[in-house]
């Protein structure tokens, strides 16, 4: 059987899909991974058949509009919604064409696994062609009464129908982003146009694999049975990777440092962000490792107690840290929880505030900091607690052991295998 995996987004979206793909290959499936051209080499090196999407998320986030999206969303989510709508209007038609060409180029496709952004157009194509459509999600988005798995709960202190209502409100905003592009494609395919109720109905009934830990995001009792929370899908990209002698020497020259990096989150003023980080590390007396990321947050004139890196696997690096400060992307959050070290999330946009809140609730983070509140005093207080709070360290270690014991990829493969069976075979 041939499975098409759509990895549309940043590295945090691509790597877990690659992990799922490797598990499917080991189970005997033929796998194609479709992603932006900036991930082509990474995907092909991993041994997958690659199919290209024209969109390059790194270029999108590096654009002036992308910078507005990143820097203003934490203060005003409406900015993010407008940017996504404009982006969909601009890039959506080409992405639709890419997806149709990919499916037509493959001799056989038995199932397509999509994500959040491509859900409605993938559903249209699969509906028209009679292909099984499965969603892969790395943040809980199904409306529920339970706040611990509600991305924007109205009542965060306990189960409430208001949280479920907030979930449907969130789905409405997603629909306003997707509807024009979705209905253009549906009309092109000879399908009836969707309204919001059709979108929600499909959202609720599409089988979903959550690449999340049940210990971080326990499945809600009001989710339908075809939602499977499998455990994280880790891509252990440090296998065969060798750290530089300079990095090894720095790690061995003193106590564990604090990691600071914001991944794909570009900055208009990387020098200003770097100054906040350096000042906070020096005021707390901590050594630091700073990841440049897409923002290129680095410099030559740094204190000897700070080391900059470009592309070092989190799976190798994070367990050696005293604490990690990051943007709260789902993949980076998962790596931090698995490593068993305290974390502080500087939430920029999208699902990052959810992960900031959730890590605090799990007892493994002192606080989370919205980007527009990111200051030296806030970071100083967070670092101080991360490196001195023994109970937080114990909580992080305990959660790490539970996560490491999960078999997320094999659970996801088994769940997808069951979804592919006909009713007579089940």
PyMOL commands that set and color helices and strands:
alter all, ss='L'
color gray80, all
select helices_A, chain A and resi 11-26+37-45+57-62+64-73+77-105+119-129+147-149+161-188+196-205+245-252+270-284+314-320+330-339+352-361+371-373+376-388+390-404+408-420
alter helices_A, ss='H'
color red, helices_A
select strands_A, chain A and resi 2-7+30-36+49-53+111-114+132-137+208-210+227-229+258-260+288-291+306-309+323-326+343-347+365-370
alter strands_A, ss='S'
color yellow, strands_A
deselect
rebuild
show_as cartoon
